[in-house]
């Protein structure tokens, strides 16, 4: 290349802007996972597929893990409350 002349290479760069989940989106995820058993199963088995990506970001994976932990805690509380309600009403659990 002759001196004084520069070769300019233009590259097309795709900028991917990461936007973390909002509180509203997190709540929607939790409610859907709580109320939709199929969705919850998909979320447990292949969360990346649920979001339509090949791999989850570290932050998304953390959110999914936290959501599943919260769901388990909620299920434990609901079961406990159901047992208390059944016992206080004098109704025996037919499964026992």
C-alpha positions as CSV (number, residue, x, y, z in Angstrom):
1,X,0.0,0.0,0.0
2,X,1.5,3.4,-1.0
3,X,2.5,5.7,1.9
4,X,0.0,8.3,2.9
5,X,-3.0,6.3,1.8
6,X,-5.1,4.5,4.3
7,X,-7.2,1.5,3.6
8,X,-10.6,1.9,5.4
9,X,-12.4,-1.2,6.3
10,X,-16.0,-0.7,7.3
11,X,-17.5,-3.5,9.4
12,X,-21.1,-3.8,10.2
13,X,-21.3,-4.3,14.0
14,X,-24.5,-5.4,15.6
15,X,-24.9,-3.9,19.0
16,X,-26.8,-6.0,21.4
17,X,-28.1,-4.0,24.3
18,X,-28.8,-6.1,27.4
19,X,-31.9,-5.0,29.3
20,X,-32.3,-6.7,32.7
21,X,-35.8,-7.9,33.6
22,X,-38.0,-5.3,35.2
23,X,-39.7,-6.0,38.5
24,X,-43.0,-6.3,36.5
25,X,-41.4,-9.0,34.2
26,X,-40.1,-10.9,37.2
27,X,-43.5,-10.9,38.8
28,X,-45.1,-12.1,35.6
29,X,-42.6,-14.9,35.4
30,X,-43.2,-15.9,39.0
31,X,-47.0,-15.8,38.6
32,X,-46.9,-17.8,35.3
33,X,-44.6,-20.4,36.7
34,X,-46.9,-20.7,39.8
35,X,-50.1,-21.0,37.8
36,X,-49.0,-22.8,34.7
37,X,-47.6,-26.3,35.4
38,X,-46.5,-26.8,31.8
39,X,-44.6,-23.5,31.8
40,X,-43.0,-24.4,35.1
41,X,-41.8,-27.7,33.8
42,X,-40.3,-26.1,30.7
43,X,-38.7,-23.5,32.9
44,X,-37.1,-26.2,35.0
45,X,-36.0,-28.4,32.1
46,X,-34.8,-25.9,29.5
47,X,-35.1,-22.2,30.6
48,X,-33.2,-21.0,27.5
49,X,-35.8,-22.5,25.3
50,X,-38.5,-20.7,27.2
51,X,-36.8,-17.4,26.4
52,X,-36.1,-18.4,22.8
53,X,-32.3,-18.2,23.1
54,X,-29.5,-20.8,22.8
55,X,-27.9,-19.9,26.1
56,X,-29.1,-17.8,29.1
57,X,-27.0,-14.9,30.4
58,X,-25.7,-15.3,33.9
59,X,-28.2,-12.8,35.2
60,X,-31.2,-14.6,33.5
61,X,-30.0,-17.9,34.9
62,X,-29.8,-16.3,38.4
63,X,-33.4,-14.9,38.0
64,X,-34.7,-18.4,37.0
65,X,-33.0,-20.0,39.9
66,X,-34.4,-17.4,42.3
67,X,-37.8,-17.8,40.8
68,X,-37.8,-21.6,41.2
69,X,-36.6,-21.2,44.9
70,X,-39.5,-18.8,45.6
71,X,-41.9,-21.2,44.0
72,X,-40.8,-24.1,46.2
73,X,-41.1,-21.9,49.3
74,X,-44.6,-20.8,48.2
75,X,-45.7,-24.4,47.6
76,X,-44.4,-25.3,51.1
77,X,-46.4,-22.4,52.6
78,X,-49.6,-23.2,50.7
79,X,-49.4,-26.9,51.7
80,X,-48.9,-25.9,55.3
81,X,-51.8,-23.5,55.2
82,X,-54.1,-26.1,53.5
83,X,-53.2,-28.6,56.3
84,X,-54.0,-26.0,59.0
85,X,-57.3,-25.1,57.3
86,X,-58.4,-28.7,57.0
87,X,-57.5,-29.4,60.6
88,X,-59.2,-26.3,62.0
89,X,-62.4,-27.2,60.1
90,X,-62.4,-30.8,61.5
91,X,-61.9,-32.2,58.0
92,X,-59.5,-35.1,57.7
93,X,-57.2,-35.4,54.7
94,X,-58.6,-38.3,52.6
95,X,-55.1,-39.2,51.5
96,X,-54.0,-40.0,55.1
